[in-house]
């Protein structure tokens, strides 16, 4: 496919007349076109196409259609039909009323070009630049971020289903790539076991029978892998994605074969962690995760939006991760992405999942961003009981590396080391004889013989941690932090309007593209609401709750 960039054409006169007659009060697509024009230009997507070959559909139109379909949560086929049939879409796309559109598969091909070229982020960034140039995005001093879970575009599988589907996927792939080779190595009973989708209701119910079937599937997979890895088989068979996935699943699910060639399932304690375990051969990047009462297999998306007063709540960044990546690990890439867009906030509202002491310090020193969010309370029994001497009762002399206890005694040991996460911490110990003779020992330690010990973070992190624990108790800080809750409404809007909760596509990169399209679509919806004078919705409460504020 080739492209020769052209300027965005004017809207045909007939299209304008019919659209104005059909929508005398306007609608979102007419308003967006009148305010922002076509948003995208062909030049922005020149890298996706060659200079020779069959002419491609105009990239600026395809980009805008991809966004518009998520405004209404349309499938590719429905979006292509809307281009053919809807007047407001033709208005936004500068199309004559007689335009017959294109085949829906063009949209999938365009998205593939975007992700293969790593240009999916442009869809959101170009819109944000347009909003800034039009004076619609004036301030971004205060922003807020939160994550929500995303279910992968696969069905959840148990261990036995994962084995069967892994084997079936590999056989299907080999049947396409090397049918003659597979015919020579296939076993007759494989057609019964892997000829159709492996589903739990077709599998044995007794544990003994299920274990026996798992061992049989394990032996089948081992036979297939041995045939693929023999010197007489083509080397490139090992590089087939489905074959490599089968090999990884077998390593994760079975112990090494015994001398007689039999295989045995791994016990649960010998299974790999969720960060590595493959839960479906159809999307190897979708991992199992759990957060509070929610369990899912899929991904996680972090959305950042502006929350300044008198400003539209535009989404400024979308960060999609594996489900096993913690929230705090997302802080550096989020700030790095905002810095590249010159959209860094001065205040960044986040919940306690993001507020590790490391990022409280680094965000301020590296990006001049203050993270506003509660840190986890001191886990020591002294702090929980509120009766003993916790860390705040000790005076730390960082220069001389000495800690003074509430009774005025000084520490005797200052031992720097790294914790299990590789973070620098400091172990502080006091003299044993001094602690044992202390009259308030019961408020300091529960050990009968050992002296008091403290674990401190590095100076900057420890000070930031203690300072935040004090700040988050003040009414002023709580009033500011309460604004963070508004990001939950963004997740709700994305879920209800654009099906944010479930991925349409396979893999992390394509799922991230979906989230970029959803964020861009929500920005258009919010811009339309802002220009139309629609106020922000208030937090809803039940009729019963409303009685609390009713005068008696």
N, C-alpha and C positions, 0 to 999 in steps of 0.2 A: 504494500500500500504506500502511496506517495501523497505528499501534501505541498501545496503552493500557497503560503499564507495570504489571506485577503482580509481587507477591512470588514468590520461588521456592517452588513447592509442596513439601510433604513427599513422600517417596517412598511410593507406594502400598504398603499392607501386603502384598498378594499378591506384588508385585514383590520386596519385601524377603525374604519367606519363600523364594521360588523361587531368588533369587540366592544366599542363604546356603546353601541346600541344594546348589546346583550348584557353588558355590565355597566349600567349608568353610574353606579356608585363605586365602580372599580372592584378589583379583588387583589389578592396577594401578588399574582404574577404580573398584572398590569402595573401595580404600584412599584414593584421591584424593578421592572424594566424602565419605567419612567424616572426612577431615582438613581439607579446604578448603571443603566444601559445593559449591555450584554454581559457584564462582569468579567468574563474571560476573553482572551484574544488568541488567534491561531498561533502567533509567534511564541506564546508561552509553552506550546506543546510540539514545537518543530522537532525536538530530539526524538520523539516517539515514532517518527515516520521517515522513510527514505525520500530521496528526491526523484526517484524513478519508480514506475509501476502504476497500477490502477489507482485512480484518484480516490482518496478516502473521504468519508463524511467530514464536514467541518469540525475540527476539534473543539472549538469554543462552544458549539452547540451540544456536542456529546458530553462535555464536562458539565454544562448547565443542566442537561437532561438527567445526568446521573445524580445531581443534587436534588432536582425537582422531584424525582421519583421517591426520594426519602422524605420529602415534605409530606407526602401522602402514603408512604409505605407501599409503593407499587412494585410489582414484579417487573422484570425486563419486558415481558410481553405486554403487560398493561401500560408500561411507560411508552413503548413504541406505538401502541394503539392511541394513547393520549396525544402523541405528536401528530398522528393522522387526523384525529377526530375533534380535538378540543380547540376552540377559538382562542382561549386565553393562553394556551401553550404556544400556539402559532404566533401570537402577539409577542410573547417573551423571546421567541426564537427567530423573529423576523422572517417568517415563512408566509408565502401566499396561501390562500384558502384552498387552492387546488393541489397543494403539495401532498404527495402520496406517502411520504415518510421513508422508512427503511426497515430492514429485517431486524428483529429484536436481538439477534446474536451479535450485532455490531456493538452493543453496549458491553457485553462480556469481553469482546476482543479489545475494546478501548480500556477497560479496567485492567486487563492483563498487561497491556502495554504500560500502563501507569505503574503497576507494582514491579514489573521487570526493570523499569528505568528508575525506580525509587523516587518518583515524582508525585506520589499521592498527597504529600503534605502541601503541595502547591495549591490544591483546591481550596483549602482553608486559608492559607496565607494570602493568596491573591484577594480573596474577599475581604480579609481584615485590612489589607492595604487600601482597597477601594473605600472602605468605610472611614478610614483615617483621612484619605484625600478629600472626601466629601464632607468632612467635619462631623460625621456621625459617631465616630469613636474618638472622643476628645480626651478622656482620662482613663487611666488604668492603675491608679495609685493603690487601690485595695482590690484584691482578688481572693477567691476561695477555691479550694480543690477538695475533691473526695473521690473515692473509687466505688465501683459496684461490680458485681459478678456478671459474667457473660457465659451463657451455656453454649457449648460448641454445637456445630451443625451435624451432630452424630447422635446415635442412640447410646444410652448407657449400657455397658456390657459387664457381665460378671466374668470371673476368671475362665470358666469353661467356654463361654461365648467368645471371649477374646482369642482363645486358642483356635477355635473353629473358624472364626472370621479371618484370623491371620493366615491360616492355611488356605482358606478359600480365596482370599485376595491374591496370594502368591500364585496359586494355580490359574486364576483368571488372567493375571498379568503374563504368565508364561504361555498361556494358550494363545494370546495375541502376538507375543514376540517370537516364540519358537514352537509352533504347534507340532511339527514333526518330532522334535526332540522330546517334547512332553509326552507324546503318544507312546514313544519307545520306553519311557520310564514310569508311566502311570500304572497304578494298581487298580484292579476292577472295582473293589469295594469303595474306592475314593469317590466315585460318582454318587453313591448313596449318602456318604457323610458330608461331602462338600459341594454337591450339585445345586443346592439352594441355600438361601440365607440361614445361618445358624441362629436359632431362637430358643430361648429357655423353655418355652412350653413344649417344644418337641424333644427336649433332653430328658434323661432319666431323672426320677425324683429321689431315689434312695442315694445316700451319700456314697455307699460302697460302689454302686453302679456308676455314679458320676466320676468317682476317682478312677475307676477302670477305663471309662471312656476318655478321660483326660490323658491317661497313660498311653492309650491307643493313638490318640491324636498326636501326642508327643513323639511316639515312634514313627508315625507317618511323616511328621515334619523333619525328623532327623534323617529319614530315608531320602527325602527330597533334597535336603541341604547337602547330604553326602554326594548325591548324584550331581548336583550343581557344582560342587567344589572338586570333583575329580578332574584329572589332567586332560581327559578326553572331551570335556564340555567346554564351550566357549567361555573365555574369561569374563566377557562383558555381562554374562548372566548374573554374576555376583553384584553388579552395579545397579541392577533393576531396583527401584525403590521398594517395591513390595517384597522382593527377596531379602533385602537388607533389613526391612522391618520384621520379617519372619525370623531372621537370625537373632535379632535383638530380643524379640518376645521369647524365643526359646531359651536364650541365656538367662532372662529374667525369671522365667517360670519353672525351669527344670534344673536339677543338678546334672553334673556331667554324666554321660552314659556309663552304665556299669559294664563289666566284662562281657556279659551275655548280650549286650546291646540294648537292654531295657532302660527306660528312663523313669525318673521319679520326680513328682512335683516337689517344688521347694516348700518348706514350711513358711508360715507367715513371717516369722522372725528373720528369715533369710531372704525375704523379698526386698527389692530395691525401694528407696524412699519415693514419695510421690513426685519429687522433682525429676526423677529419672524414669519411673515406671510408665510403660505404654498402656493406655487404657482402651485404645481402639486402633486397629491397623489403618483405619480410614482417616485419622488425624492424629499423628504421633506427637504433635505439640500440645494437644489438649490433655491437661493433667487434672487429677483429682485434687480438690482443695476443700477446706472447711473453714467457715468463719461464724463463730457463735453457733446458731442453730441451722445455718445454711450449708448444705453439702452440694457440690456440683463438679462436673467435669467440663473444663473449658478455659476461659481466660478472665482477665480483669481489665477494666478500663478506668482511667483517671481523667476526669474532666475538670478544667480550670475555667472560671468565668469571672468577669468584672462584677463587682458589687458596690461601686461608688454610688453616692447619692445622685439623683437626677441624670442617670445614664442607663441606656439599654443594657441588659445583662448578656452581653455578647460572650460567647465561648471563645477563649483565646488559645487554648491548647488541648490536645487530646493525646493521651499516652496509653497505649495498649501493651499489656505484659502477659506473661504466662501466669496462670492462676496461683502458682506457688511463690511468686515474687512478693515480698512484703511491701506494705505501703511506704515505709521509710526508705526503701531502696529506690523508689521512684522519684524522690525529691531532687537529686542532682540532675537527672535527665530532663525533668520538667523545667527547672530553672535555666538549664542550658538552652532548651528550645525557646523559652520566652526571651532569653537574652538575644538570640539570633534574630528574633522578630522585633527587637527593641520594645518589648511589651512587658518588661519586668515590673512587678508591683513594688511598692514600698512596704506594704503590709500584706502578708499572705496567710489567710485563715485556713487552718488545717486541724483535723482532729488528732487524738493522741497516737494514732497509728503512724503518723509522720514525724512526731516531734522528739526524735532521739536527740540527745545533747550534741552529738556530732554535727547534726544538720542545723541546729539552732545557731551554732558558732560559724560553721562553714558558709551558710547562706548569707550571713551578715558580712563576713569578711570577703567572700568571693563575688557576691552579687549585690551587696547593700540591700538585702531583703530581710525584713524582720518576720520570722514565722510566729504567728499568733495562734497558739493552741496549747492545751493542757498537757503537761508531762505526767508520766506515771508517778504515783506517790512513792515515797520511800518504802521499800519492801521490808525493812527491818522490824522486828517485833517491838522495839522501843518506840518507833514512830507510829505503828498501828495501835499500840496500847495507849499512847499519849501520856505515859507515866515515866518512862525511862529517858536515858540520854541518847538521842539519835545523833546523826552526823552534824546537824546544825548546832548542837551544843558544844562542839569542839572548835577550837581556833587553829586554823592552818597557817603556818608560816611557810609560804611557798619558796621564798628565797633561801631559807636555811633548812628546808625540808624537815620541819619539826611540827608536830601537832600537840596542842595543849588540851588536856581534858578539863571537864568542869571543876575538878578539884585542884587544878593548877599543876598537875604532873605532866611531864613532857614525854613524848614517845621516844623509844630507843632504836626502832628500826623503820626504815623507809625503803621499800623494795619495789622498784618498777618491774612490771611484767606485762604480758599480753593475755587477754581473756580468750574464750573459745572462739570469738568472732574476729580475733586479731586486733582488737582495740587496746590501746595503751591504758593500763590502770596501775594504781599504786597501792600496795599493801602496807598498812601502818600497824605496828605492834607496840604495846607498852610493856614495861618491866613487870615480870610475873610477881615478884615479891611486893611491889608497890600496889598492884591491883588486888592481891589477896588480902592485904591489910586495910584496904579502902573501906570506910564505914558505909558508903553508898554503893557498894559493889552490886547489889541486887538490882539496882536501876540501870546498870551498865552492861552486865553480861549474865547469862544463865549458866555458864560453865563453872564447875566447882573448882577447877584447878588452873585453867588457862587464862591468860590475861586478855584484856579487851583488844579486839582487832577491828580495823576500819579498812574499807576498800574505797579509794577515791579515783575519780577520773582525772584526766589531765586538768591543769589549772583553769584554762578557759572554759572547758566543758563543765567542770564541777561548779564553777561560779555561775555559769549560765543556768545550770540545772536548779541550783538552790534559789537563784533569783526568780526563775519562772514559778517555782513552787510557792513562793511568797506572793508574786503578782497575781496568780490565778485565783487567789482568795478575795481579791478586792472587787467591789461592785462595778467599778469603771472597766476593769479588764473583762469581767463577765458580760457586760453590756456590748462591748466590741465583739467578743467571741461569739455571741448569740447570732450574729449575722451569718456565721458559717452554715447554719442549718438550711439556708436558702438553696444550697447546692443540691440538696435532696430533691427539691422541686425540679431541677434540671434533669436529674436521673429519671424522675417520674414522667416528665414530659417526653424524654427520649424513648422510654419504654412504651408509653401509651400511644405516642404518635408515630414513632419510627421503628418499633420493635428492637430497641437497644438490647433487651435482655438476651436475645438469641442471635448467634452469628448465622449469617446466610451462607458464608463461604468456609472453605477448609483452609486451616493454617493461620498462623499468627499475622503474617503480612497482609493477607487479604481481609482478615477480620479487622485489622487496624484501618485499612482503606474504608471499610464499612463505617467505622466509627468516625472517620474524618468526614465522610459524606453526611452522616447524621448530624454532626456538630455544625457543619456548614448549612444544612437544611434548617436546623433550629435557629441559627442566626438570621436566616431570611424570615422565618416566622416571627421572630422577636422584633426585627426591624419593621416589618409590616404592622405589628401591634403598636410599636412606638410611634410610627408615623400616623397611625390611625387614632392615636390618643387613647388607646385602651390601657387602663391603669394596671399595675401589678396586682395579681390576685392575692387576697389575704388568706392567711392560714385558716383552713376550715376546721370547725369544731362541731361536735354532735349537738343535737337539740338539748340533751340533758346537760352537757357542759355549759351551754349558753345560759342556763338557769342560774348558774353561779354568779353571773354579773347582772342578773335582773333584780331591780330594787324590790324589796319585800313590801 
